[in-house]
Amino acid sequence: MVAVQTPLAYIAKRWTPSPKVLRRAALAPVVMSVVIIVTGGAVRLTGSGLGCDTWPKCTDDSLFATPEQGIHGAIEFGNRMLTYVLSAAVGWAIVAARSTKPWRRGLTRLGWAQFWVVMSNAVLGGITVWAGLNPWTVAGHFLAANALLTVATVTWIRAGEGDTAPRPRVPLPVRRLSWALTAAAGLLIAAGTIVTGSGKHAGDSSDVPRMPFDWVDAAHVHAALAWLVCVLAVGTWLALRIVDAPDDTRARARELIYVLVAQGAIGYVQFFTDVPELLVGAHMLGSSLMWIAVLRLGLSLRERPLAAPGAPAAPDAALTAA
């Protein structure tokens, strides 16, 4: 009796990606996650959030945008089509991870986690349309996109590491400071959705409901969290210098500070210039880059050395039970 192979097993039997190809495959979903976040913002900032008035079709009678829907329909439908590009990028990452020799099961699971986040967020996007751009579902849609960016970034970094047990590169107090920084950055992103949900860019020219907060007060809370993140980032950088951390780890801390300075400048300029659409879009891009920088810094505080040649890869302890 001949065993039936899955398509992934069939490909893996005939192809082994190089480490460089694996890393590029893992990077593709990171790039596309940022693209989806920025273009999703463009949909809202151009008032095209209901350019397609239903889901999964664009209208009740057409899967595609129609000439009657104009530019708003084209923008919304175009953003939906990017989901297929994102899915292809995630698929490439899954195939590359499955085809490594020896098979990296933990990395493959991370790839599949990305797939399920993409699928669930697509459904959430549809619910957002059905709900007429309810600001709470819009916020959930954005946070789910950042969840995908998180998993994609972790996958990308793990693709360049081994599957041995992680070991710390800096003392525990420095790692705890980094955990606090990561938590504060996550709260900062979540607070940004409150500013958006109560602010001026509702996503459509019609009467779209807003969150029951004063957007100026929400912006002040957001700014306070931003200053907290900056303080923690500088504190982490100083701590890494004090403990003489590896050069690449200190470089990650410097990169984060650069991103925060640029992001803060954009944030204050957009606040005092009546939040113009172009700057809001730039701020969304900066948010994604900040989160990637935070994750890269946190993950650089531990290492997973490559296994010795000929030694079997150790199971990924964090994912074995998944």
FINU-789363 format. One record per residue (C-alpha): residue number from 1; residue in one letter; chain; x, y negated, z negated. Coordinates in Angstrom, 1 decimal. Each point is the difference from the previous one (the first is absolute). Layout:
<n:NUM; res:a; chain:A; X:X; Y:Y; Z:Z>
...
***
This chain:
<n:1; res:m; chain:A; X:0.0; Y:0.0; Z:0.0>
<n:2; res:v; chain:A; X:1.4; Y:-3.3; Z:1.1>
<n:3; res:a; chain:A; X:-0.2; Y:-2.8; Z:-2.6>
<n:4; res:v; chain:A; X:-1.7; Y:-3.2; Z:1.2>
<n:5; res:q; chain:A; X:2.1; Y:-3.1; Z:-0.4>
<n:6; res:t; chain:A; X:-1.4; Y:-3.4; Z:-0.7>
<n:7; res:p; chain:A; X:1.0; Y:-2.7; Z:2.5>
<n:8; res:l; chain:A; X:2.4; Y:-1.6; Z:-2.5>
<n:9; res:a; chain:A; X:1.7; Y:3.4; Z:-0.6>
<n:10; res:y; chain:A; X:0.3; Y:0.5; Z:3.7>
<n:11; res:i; chain:A; X:1.7; Y:-3.3; Z:0.5>
<n:12; res:a; chain:A; X:2.2; Y:0.5; Z:-3.0>
<n:13; res:k; chain:A; X:1.2; Y:3.3; Z:1.3>
<n:14; res:r; chain:A; X:1.2; Y:-1.7; Z:3.2>
<n:15; res:w; chain:A; X:1.2; Y:-3.4; Z:-1.1>
<n:16; res:t; chain:A; X:2.3; Y:-1.2; Z:-2.8>
<n:17; res:p; chain:A; X:0.2; Y:-3.8; Z:-0.3>
<n:18; res:s; chain:A; X:3.3; Y:-1.6; Z:-0.9>
<n:19; res:p; chain:A; X:0.1; Y:-2.0; Z:-3.3>
<n:20; res:k; chain:A; X:0.0; Y:-3.2; Z:2.0>
<n:21; res:v; chain:A; X:-3.2; Y:1.1; Z:1.9>
<n:22; res:l; chain:A; X:-1.6; Y:1.0; Z:-3.3>
<n:23; res:r; chain:A; X:0.7; Y:-3.4; Z:-1.5>
<n:24; res:r; chain:A; X:-1.3; Y:-1.8; Z:3.1>
<n:25; res:a; chain:A; X:-3.2; Y:2.1; Z:-0.1>
<n:26; res:a; chain:A; X:-0.5; Y:-0.8; Z:-3.6>
<n:27; res:l; chain:A; X:0.6; Y:-3.8; Z:0.7>
<n:28; res:a; chain:A; X:-2.7; Y:-0.1; Z:2.7>
<n:29; res:p; chain:A; X:-3.0; Y:0.1; Z:-2.4>
<n:30; res:v; chain:A; X:1.7; Y:-2.6; Z:-2.2>
<n:31; res:v; chain:A; X:0.1; Y:-2.4; Z:3.0>
<n:32; res:m; chain:A; X:-3.5; Y:0.8; Z:1.1>
<n:33; res:s; chain:A; X:-1.3; Y:-0.4; Z:-3.5>
<n:34; res:v; chain:A; X:1.3; Y:-3.5; Z:-0.1>
<n:35; res:v; chain:A; X:-1.4; Y:-0.7; Z:3.5>
<n:36; res:i; chain:A; X:-3.5; Y:1.3; Z:-1.0>
<n:37; res:i; chain:A; X:0.1; Y:-2.2; Z:-3.1>
<n:38; res:v; chain:A; X:1.0; Y:-3.1; Z:2.0>
<n:39; res:t; chain:A; X:-2.4; Y:0.6; Z:2.8>
<n:40; res:g; chain:A; X:-2.8; Y:0.8; Z:-2.4>
<n:41; res:g; chain:A; X:0.7; Y:-3.4; Z:-1.5>
<n:42; res:a; chain:A; X:-0.2; Y:-1.5; Z:3.5>
<n:43; res:v; chain:A; X:-3.5; Y:1.5; Z:0.4>
<n:44; res:r; chain:A; X:-1.2; Y:-1.8; Z:-3.1>
<n:45; res:l; chain:A; X:1.9; Y:-3.2; Z:0.7>
<n:46; res:t; chain:A; X:-1.5; Y:-0.4; Z:3.5>
<n:47; res:g; chain:A; X:-3.5; Y:0.7; Z:-1.3>
<n:48; res:s; chain:A; X:-0.1; Y:3.3; Z:1.9>
<n:49; res:g; chain:A; X:-0.9; Y:2.2; Z:-2.9>
<n:50; res:l; chain:A; X:-3.4; Y:0.8; Z:1.5>
<n:51; res:g; chain:A; X:1.1; Y:-0.2; Z:3.6>
<n:52; res:c; chain:A; X:-1.1; Y:3.6; Z:0.1>
<n:53; res:d; chain:A; X:-3.2; Y:0.0; Z:-1.9>
<n:54; res:t; chain:A; X:-0.1; Y:3.7; Z:-0.8>
<n:55; res:w; chain:A; X:2.3; Y:3.0; Z:-0.5>
<n:56; res:p; chain:A; X:1.3; Y:2.4; Z:1.3>
<n:57; res:k; chain:A; X:-1.4; Y:-1.5; Z:3.3>
<n:58; res:c; chain:A; X:0.5; Y:-3.6; Z:0.7>
<n:59; res:t; chain:A; X:-3.7; Y:-0.6; Z:0.7>
<n:60; res:d; chain:A; X:-3.0; Y:2.2; Z:-0.3>
<n:61; res:d; chain:A; X:0.2; Y:0.7; Z:3.7>
<n:62; res:s; chain:A; X:3.7; Y:-0.1; Z:0.7>
<n:63; res:l; chain:A; X:3.1; Y:1.6; Z:-1.4>
<n:64; res:f; chain:A; X:2.1; Y:-2.9; Z:1.4>
<n:65; res:a; chain:A; X:-0.2; Y:-3.7; Z:-0.3>
<n:66; res:t; chain:A; X:-2.2; Y:-1.6; Z:2.6>
<n:67; res:p; chain:A; X:0.4; Y:-3.4; Z:1.8>
<n:68; res:e; chain:A; X:-3.0; Y:-1.3; Z:-2.0>
<n:69; res:q; chain:A; X:2.0; Y:0.3; Z:-3.2>
<n:70; res:g; chain:A; X:2.7; Y:-2.3; Z:1.4>
<n:71; res:i; chain:A; X:3.5; Y:-0.5; Z:-1.5>
<n:72; res:h; chain:A; X:-1.2; Y:1.0; Z:-3.5>
<n:73; res:g; chain:A; X:-1.1; Y:3.5; Z:1.2>
<n:74; res:a; chain:A; X:3.3; Y:0.4; Z:1.9>
<n:75; res:i; chain:A; X:2.0; Y:-0.8; Z:-3.1>
<n:76; res:e; chain:A; X:-1.9; Y:2.2; Z:-2.4>
<n:77; res:f; chain:A; X:-0.1; Y:2.9; Z:2.5>
<n:78; res:g; chain:A; X:3.8; Y:-0.4; Z:0.7>
<n:79; res:n; chain:A; X:0.7; Y:0.3; Z:-3.7>
<n:80; res:r; chain:A; X:-2.0; Y:3.2; Z:-0.1>
<n:81; res:m; chain:A; X:2.0; Y:1.4; Z:2.9>
<n:82; res:l; chain:A; X:3.2; Y:-0.6; Z:-2.0>
<n:83; res:t; chain:A; X:-1.2; Y:2.6; Z:-2.4>
<n:84; res:y; chain:A; X:0.7; Y:2.6; Z:2.7>
<n:85; res:v; chain:A; X:3.5; Y:-1.3; Z:0.4>
<n:86; res:l; chain:A; X:0.5; Y:0.2; Z:-3.8>
<n:87; res:s; chain:A; X:-1.4; Y:3.5; Z:0.0>
<n:88; res:a; chain:A; X:2.5; Y:1.0; Z:2.8>
<n:89; res:a; chain:A; X:2.8; Y:-1.4; Z:-2.1>
<n:90; res:v; chain:A; X:-1.1; Y:1.9; Z:-3.1>
<n:91; res:g; chain:A; X:-0.3; Y:3.2; Z:2.2>
<n:92; res:w; chain:A; X:3.5; Y:-0.4; Z:1.3>
<n:93; res:a; chain:A; X:1.3; Y:-0.3; Z:-3.6>
<n:94; res:i; chain:A; X:-1.9; Y:3.2; Z:-1.0>
<n:95; res:v; chain:A; X:1.3; Y:1.9; Z:3.0>
<n:96; res:a; chain:A; X:3.6; Y:-1.2; Z:-0.7>
<n:97; res:a; chain:A; X:-0.2; Y:0.9; Z:-3.7>
<n:98; res:r; chain:A; X:-1.5; Y:3.4; Z:0.8>
<n:99; res:s; chain:A; X:2.7; Y:0.8; Z:2.6>
<n:100; res:t; chain:A; X:3.0; Y:-0.7; Z:-2.3>
<n:101; res:k; chain:A; X:2.2; Y:3.0; Z:-0.8>
<n:102; res:p; chain:A; X:-0.4; Y:1.0; Z:-2.8>
<n:103; res:w; chain:A; X:-3.6; Y:-1.1; Z:-0.1>
<n:104; res:r; chain:A; X:-0.5; Y:-3.0; Z:-2.3>
<n:105; res:r; chain:A; X:-3.4; Y:0.8; Z:-1.5>
<n:106; res:g; chain:A; X:-0.1; Y:-3.1; Z:-2.3>
<n:107; res:l; chain:A; X:0.7; Y:-2.3; Z:2.9>
<n:108; res:t; chain:A; X:-2.7; Y:1.8; Z:2.1>
<n:109; res:r; chain:A; X:-2.5; Y:-0.5; Z:-2.8>
<n:110; res:l; chain:A; X:0.8; Y:-3.7; Z:-0.1>
<n:111; res:g; chain:A; X:-0.7; Y:-0.2; Z:3.7>
<n:112; res:w; chain:A; X:-3.3; Y:1.7; Z:-0.4>
<n:113; res:a; chain:A; X:-0.8; Y:-2.3; Z:-2.9>
<n:114; res:q; chain:A; X:0.4; Y:-2.9; Z:2.5>
<n:115; res:f; chain:A; X:-2.4; Y:1.7; Z:2.4>
<n:116; res:w; chain:A; X:-2.7; Y:0.3; Z:-2.6>
<n:117; res:v; chain:A; X:0.4; Y:-3.6; Z:-1.2>
<n:118; res:v; chain:A; X:-0.3; Y:-1.2; Z:3.7>
<n:119; res:m; chain:A; X:-3.2; Y:2.1; Z:0.4>
<n:120; res:s; chain:A; X:-1.6; Y:-1.2; Z:-3.3>
<n:121; res:n; chain:A; X:0.9; Y:-3.7; Z:0.8>
<n:122; res:a; chain:A; X:-1.5; Y:0.3; Z:3.4>
<n:123; res:v; chain:A; X:-3.3; Y:1.1; Z:-1.6>
<n:124; res:l; chain:A; X:0.4; Y:-2.8; Z:-2.6>
<n:125; res:g; chain:A; X:0.4; Y:-2.4; Z:2.9>
<n:126; res:g; chain:A; X:-3.2; Y:1.2; Z:1.5>
<n:127; res:i; chain:A; X:-1.8; Y:-0.5; Z:-3.3>
<n:128; res:t; chain:A; X:1.4; Y:-3.5; Z:-0.1>
<n:129; res:v; chain:A; X:-1.7; Y:-0.7; Z:3.4>
<n:130; res:w; chain:A; X:-3.3; Y:1.6; Z:-1.1>
<n:131; res:a; chain:A; X:0.1; Y:-2.1; Z:-3.2>
<n:132; res:g; chain:A; X:0.4; Y:-3.2; Z:2.0>
<n:133; res:l; chain:A; X:3.5; Y:-0.7; Z:-1.2>
<n:134; res:n; chain:A; X:-0.8; Y:0.3; Z:-3.7>
<n:135; res:p; chain:A; X:3.1; Y:-1.5; Z:-1.6>
<n:136; res:w; chain:A; X:0.4; Y:2.9; Z:-2.4>
<n:137; res:t; chain:A; X:0.1; Y:2.5; Z:2.8>
<n:138; res:v; chain:A; X:2.4; Y:-2.3; Z:1.9>
<n:139; res:a; chain:A; X:2.3; Y:0.0; Z:-3.0>
<n:140; res:g; chain:A; X:-0.2; Y:3.8; Z:-0.3>
<n:141; res:h; chain:A; X:0.8; Y:0.3; Z:3.7>
<n:142; res:f; chain:A; X:3.1; Y:-2.2; Z:-0.4>
<n:143; res:l; chain:A; X:1.2; Y:1.9; Z:-3.2>
<n:144; res:a; chain:A; X:-0.5; Y:3.3; Z:1.8>
<n:145; res:a; chain:A; X:2.3; Y:-1.3; Z:2.8>
<n:146; res:n; chain:A; X:2.6; Y:-0.8; Z:-2.6>
<n:147; res:a; chain:A; X:-0.4; Y:3.5; Z:-1.5>
<n:148; res:l; chain:A; X:0.9; Y:1.3; Z:3.5>
<n:149; res:l; chain:A; X:3.0; Y:-2.4; Z:0.1>
<n:150; res:t; chain:A; X:1.1; Y:1.4; Z:-3.4>
<n:151; res:v; chain:A; X:-0.1; Y:3.6; Z:1.1>
<n:152; res:a; chain:A; X:1.6; Y:-0.8; Z:3.3>
<n:153; res:t; chain:A; X:2.8; Y:-1.9; Z:-1.6>
<n:154; res:v; chain:A; X:0.7; Y:2.8; Z:-2.5>
<n:155; res:t; chain:A; X:0.0; Y:2.5; Z:2.9>
<n:156; res:w; chain:A; X:2.5; Y:-2.1; Z:1.9>
<n:157; res:i; chain:A; X:2.3; Y:-0.3; Z:-3.0>
<n:158; res:r; chain:A; X:-0.4; Y:3.7; Z:-0.8>
<n:159; res:a; chain:A; X:0.9; Y:0.9; Z:3.6>
<n:160; res:g; chain:A; X:3.5; Y:-1.3; Z:-0.6>
<n:161; res:e; chain:A; X:0.5; Y:1.9; Z:-3.2>
<n:162; res:g; chain:A; X:0.4; Y:3.7; Z:-1.0>
<n:163; res:d; chain:A; X:-2.5; Y:2.1; Z:-1.8>
<n:164; res:t; chain:A; X:2.0; Y:0.5; Z:-3.1>
<n:165; res:a; chain:A; X:-1.3; Y:-1.2; Z:-3.4>
<n:166; res:p; chain:A; X:0.1; Y:-3.8; Z:-0.3>
<n:167; res:r; chain:A; X:2.7; Y:-1.4; Z:-2.4>
<n:168; res:p; chain:A; X:0.2; Y:-3.6; Z:-1.3>
<n:169; res:r; chain:A; X:2.6; Y:-2.4; Z:1.2>
<n:170; res:v; chain:A; X:-0.5; Y:-2.7; Z:-2.7>
<n:171; res:p; chain:A; X:-0.9; Y:0.1; Z:-3.7>
<n:172; res:l; chain:A; X:-3.6; Y:0.6; Z:-1.1>
<n:173; res:p; chain:A; X:-0.7; Y:-3.7; Z:-1.1>
<n:174; res:v; chain:A; X:0.9; Y:-1.2; Z:3.5>
<n:175; res:r; chain:A; X:-2.4; Y:2.6; Z:1.5>
<n:176; res:r; chain:A; X:-2.7; Y:-1.1; Z:-2.4>
<n:177; res:l; chain:A; X:0.5; Y:-3.6; Z:1.1>
<n:178; res:s; chain:A; X:-0.4; Y:1.2; Z:3.6>
<n:179; res:w; chain:A; X:-3.3; Y:1.8; Z:-0.9>
<n:180; res:a; chain:A; X:-1.3; Y:-3.2; Z:-1.5>
<n:181; res:l; chain:A; X:1.0; Y:-1.8; Z:3.2>
<n:182; res:t; chain:A; X:-1.9; Y:2.5; Z:2.1>
<n:183; res:a; chain:A; X:-3.1; Y:-0.2; Z:-2.2>
<n:184; res:a; chain:A; X:0.0; Y:-3.8; Z:0.1>
<n:185; res:a; chain:A; X:0.5; Y:0.0; Z:3.8>
<n:186; res:g; chain:A; X:-3.0; Y:2.4; Z:0.3>
<n:187; res:l; chain:A; X:-2.1; Y:-2.4; Z:-2.1>
<n:188; res:l; chain:A; X:1.1; Y:-2.9; Z:2.1>
<n:189; res:i; chain:A; X:-1.2; Y:1.7; Z:3.2>
<n:190; res:a; chain:A; X:-3.3; Y:0.9; Z:-1.7>
<n:191; res:a; chain:A; X:-0.4; Y:-3.6; Z:-1.2>
<n:192; res:g; chain:A; X:0.5; Y:-1.2; Z:3.6>
<n:193; res:t; chain:A; X:-3.1; Y:1.9; Z:1.0>
<n:194; res:i; chain:A; X:-2.0; Y:-2.1; Z:-2.5>
<n:195; res:v; chain:A; X:1.4; Y:-3.2; Z:1.5>
<n:196; res:t; chain:A; X:-1.0; Y:1.3; Z:3.4>
<n:197; res:g; chain:A; X:-3.4; Y:1.2; Z:-1.1>
<n:198; res:s; chain:A; X:-1.0; Y:-3.3; Z:-1.6>
<n:199; res:g; chain:A; X:1.9; Y:-2.2; Z:2.5>
<n:200; res:k; chain:A; X:-0.8; Y:-1.8; Z:3.2>
<n:201; res:h; chain:A; X:0.7; Y:2.7; Z:2.6>
<n:202; res:a; chain:A; X:-3.0; Y:2.3; Z:-0.2>
<n:203; res:g; chain:A; X:0.8; Y:1.9; Z:3.2>
<n:204; res:d; chain:A; X:-3.1; Y:-1.0; Z:2.0>
<n:205; res:s; chain:A; X:-1.7; Y:-3.2; Z:1.0>
<n:206; res:s; chain:A; X:-3.3; Y:1.1; Z:-1.5>
<n:207; res:d; chain:A; X:-1.0; Y:-0.3; Z:-3.6>
<n:208; res:v; chain:A; X:2.3; Y:2.6; Z:-1.6>
<n:209; res:p; chain:A; X:-0.3; Y:0.5; Z:-3.8>
<n:210; res:r; chain:A; X:3.0; Y:-0.9; Z:-2.1>
<n:211; res:m; chain:A; X:1.3; Y:1.2; Z:-3.4>
<n:212; res:p; chain:A; X:-1.5; Y:-2.0; Z:-2.9>
<n:213; res:f; chain:A; X:3.3; Y:-1.7; Z:-0.9>
<n:214; res:d; chain:A; X:1.4; Y:-3.5; Z:0.6>
<n:215; res:w; chain:A; X:2.7; Y:0.6; Z:2.5>
<n:216; res:v; chain:A; X:2.2; Y:-2.7; Z:-1.4>
<n:217; res:d; chain:A; X:0.0; Y:1.7; Z:-3.4>
<n:218; res:a; chain:A; X:0.6; Y:3.3; Z:1.7>
<n:219; res:a; chain:A; X:3.0; Y:-1.5; Z:1.8>
<n:220; res:h; chain:A; X:1.4; Y:-1.3; Z:-3.2>
<n:221; res:v; chain:A; X:-0.2; Y:3.5; Z:-1.6>
<n:222; res:h; chain:A; X:1.6; Y:1.4; Z:3.2>
<n:223; res:a; chain:A; X:2.8; Y:-2.6; Z:-0.3>
<n:224; res:a; chain:A; X:0.6; Y:0.8; Z:-3.6>
<n:225; res:l; chain:A; X:0.4; Y:3.7; Z:0.9>
<n:226; res:a; chain:A; X:2.4; Y:-1.0; Z:2.8>
<n:227; res:w; chain:A; X:2.2; Y:-1.9; Z:-2.5>
<n:228; res:l; chain:A; X:0.0; Y:3.1; Z:-2.3>
<n:229; res:v; chain:A; X:1.1; Y:2.2; Z:2.9>
<n:230; res:c; chain:A; X:2.8; Y:-2.6; Z:0.8>
<n:231; res:v; chain:A; X:1.2; Y:0.0; Z:-3.6>
<n:232; res:l; chain:A; X:0.0; Y:3.8; Z:-0.1>
<n:233; res:a; chain:A; X:1.8; Y:0.2; Z:3.3>
<n:234; res:v; chain:A; X:2.7; Y:-2.4; Z:-1.1>
<n:235; res:g; chain:A; X:0.3; Y:1.9; Z:-3.4>
<n:236; res:t; chain:A; X:0.4; Y:3.3; Z:1.9>
<n:237; res:w; chain:A; X:2.7; Y:-1.5; Z:2.2>
<n:238; res:l; chain:A; X:1.9; Y:-1.3; Z:-3.1>
<n:239; res:a; chain:A; X:-0.4; Y:3.3; Z:-1.8>
<n:240; res:l; chain:A; X:1.4; Y:1.9; Z:3.0>
<n:241; res:r; chain:A; X:3.0; Y:-2.3; Z:0.0>
<n:242; res:i; chain:A; X:0.6; Y:0.5; Z:-3.7>
<n:243; res:v; chain:A; X:-0.1; Y:3.8; Z:0.2>
<n:244; res:d; chain:A; X:2.1; Y:-0.1; Z:3.2>
<n:245; res:a; chain:A; X:-2.6; Y:1.8; Z:2.0>
<n:246; res:p; chain:A; X:0.9; Y:1.3; Z:3.5>
<n:247; res:d; chain:A; X:0.4; Y:-2.6; Z:2.7>
<n:248; res:d; chain:A; X:-3.0; Y:1.3; Z:2.0>
<n:249; res:t; chain:A; X:-2.3; Y:-0.3; Z:-3.0>
<n:250; res:r; chain:A; X:1.1; Y:-3.6; Z:-0.7>
<n:251; res:a; chain:A; X:-0.5; Y:-0.8; Z:3.7>
<n:252; res:r; chain:A; X:-3.6; Y:1.2; Z:-0.3>
<n:253; res:a; chain:A; X:-0.5; Y:-2.4; Z:-2.9>
<n:254; res:r; chain:A; X:1.4; Y:-2.9; Z:2.0>
<n:255; res:e; chain:A; X:-2.2; Y:0.8; Z:3.0>
<n:256; res:l; chain:A; X:-3.1; Y:0.0; Z:-2.2>
<n:257; res:i; chain:A; X:1.0; Y:-3.4; Z:-1.4>
<n:258; res:y; chain:A; X:0.4; Y:-1.4; Z:3.6>
<n:259; res:v; chain:A; X:-3.5; Y:1.3; Z:0.9>
<n:260; res:l; chain:A; X:-1.5; Y:-1.4; Z:-3.1>
<n:261; res:v; chain:A; X:1.5; Y:-3.5; Z:0.6>
<n:262; res:a; chain:A; X:-1.4; Y:0.0; Z:3.6>
<n:263; res:q; chain:A; X:-3.4; Y:1.4; Z:-1.1>
<n:264; res:g; chain:A; X:-0.3; Y:-2.5; Z:-2.8>
<n:265; res:a; chain:A; X:0.8; Y:-2.9; Z:2.3>
<n:266; res:i; chain:A; X:-2.6; Y:1.1; Z:2.5>
<n:267; res:g; chain:A; X:-2.6; Y:0.5; Z:-2.8>
<n:268; res:y; chain:A; X:0.4; Y:-3.5; Z:-1.4>
<n:269; res:v; chain:A; X:0.1; Y:-1.7; Z:3.4>
<n:270; res:q; chain:A; X:-3.2; Y:1.8; Z:1.1>
<n:271; res:f; chain:A; X:-1.7; Y:-1.0; Z:-3.3>
<n:272; res:f; chain:A; X:0.8; Y:-3.7; Z:0.4>
<n:273; res:t; chain:A; X:-0.9; Y:0.0; Z:3.7>
<n:274; res:d; chain:A; X:-3.5; Y:1.4; Z:-0.3>
<n:275; res:v; chain:A; X:1.0; Y:3.6; Z:0.8>
<n:276; res:p; chain:A; X:0.5; Y:-0.2; Z:3.7>
<n:277; res:e; chain:A; X:-0.5; Y:3.4; Z:1.8>
<n:278; res:l; chain:A; X:3.5; Y:0.3; Z:1.3>
<n:279; res:l; chain:A; X:1.6; Y:-0.4; Z:-3.4>
<n:280; res:v; chain:A; X:-2.5; Y:2.4; Z:-1.6>
<n:281; res:g; chain:A; X:1.0; Y:2.6; Z:2.6>
<n:282; res:a; chain:A; X:3.7; Y:-0.6; Z:-0.7>
<n:283; res:h; chain:A; X:-0.8; Y:0.4; Z:-3.7>
<n:284; res:m; chain:A; X:-1.6; Y:3.4; Z:0.6>
<n:285; res:l; chain:A; X:3.2; Y:1.1; Z:1.9>
<n:286; res:g; chain:A; X:2.1; Y:-1.3; Z:-2.9>
<n:287; res:s; chain:A; X:-2.2; Y:2.0; Z:-2.4>
<n:288; res:s; chain:A; X:0.8; Y:3.2; Z:1.9>
<n:289; res:l; chain:A; X:3.7; Y:-0.7; Z:0.2>
<n:290; res:m; chain:A; X:0.0; Y:-0.8; Z:-3.7>
<n:291; res:w; chain:A; X:-1.6; Y:3.3; Z:-0.9>
<n:292; res:i; chain:A; X:2.4; Y:1.9; Z:2.2>
<n:293; res:a; chain:A; X:2.9; Y:-1.8; Z:-1.7>
<n:294; res:v; chain:A; X:-1.3; Y:0.8; Z:-3.5>
<n:295; res:l; chain:A; X:-0.4; Y:3.7; Z:0.8>
<n:296; res:r; chain:A; X:3.5; Y:0.2; Z:1.6>
<n:297; res:l; chain:A; X:1.5; Y:-1.6; Z:-3.1>
<n:298; res:g; chain:A; X:-1.8; Y:2.3; Z:-2.4>
<n:299; res:l; chain:A; X:0.9; Y:3.1; Z:2.0>
<n:300; res:s; chain:A; X:3.6; Y:-1.0; Z:0.3>
<n:301; res:l; chain:A; X:0.4; Y:0.3; Z:-3.8>
<n:302; res:r; chain:A; X:0.1; Y:3.8; Z:0.4>
<n:303; res:e; chain:A; X:1.5; Y:2.3; Z:2.5>
<n:304; res:r; chain:A; X:-0.6; Y:3.4; Z:1.6>
<n:305; res:p; chain:A; X:3.3; Y:1.3; Z:1.3>
<n:306; res:l; chain:A; X:0.0; Y:2.2; Z:3.1>
<n:307; res:a; chain:A; X:0.3; Y:3.7; Z:-0.8>
<n:308; res:a; chain:A; X:3.3; Y:1.6; Z:0.6>
<n:309; res:p; chain:A; X:0.4; Y:1.5; Z:3.5>
<n:310; res:g; chain:A; X:-1.5; Y:3.5; Z:0.1>
<n:311; res:a; chain:A; X:-1.9; Y:-0.5; Z:-3.3>
<n:312; res:p; chain:A; X:-3.8; Y:0.3; Z:0.1>
<n:313; res:a; chain:A; X:-2.0; Y:-3.2; Z:-0.5>
<n:314; res:a; chain:A; X:-1.4; Y:-0.4; Z:-3.4>
<n:315; res:p; chain:A; X:-3.8; Y:-0.4; Z:-0.3>
<n:316; res:d; chain:A; X:-1.2; Y:-3.6; Z:-0.4>
<n:317; res:a; chain:A; X:-0.9; Y:0.0; Z:-3.7>
<n:318; res:a; chain:A; X:-2.3; Y:-2.9; Z:0.4>
<n:319; res:l; chain:A; X:-2.0; Y:1.6; Z:2.7>
<n:320; res:t; chain:A; X:0.1; Y:3.7; Z:-0.6>
<n:321; res:a; chain:A; X:-3.3; Y:-0.1; Z:-1.9>
<n:322; res:a; chain:A; X:-1.6; Y:-2.2; Z:2.6>
***
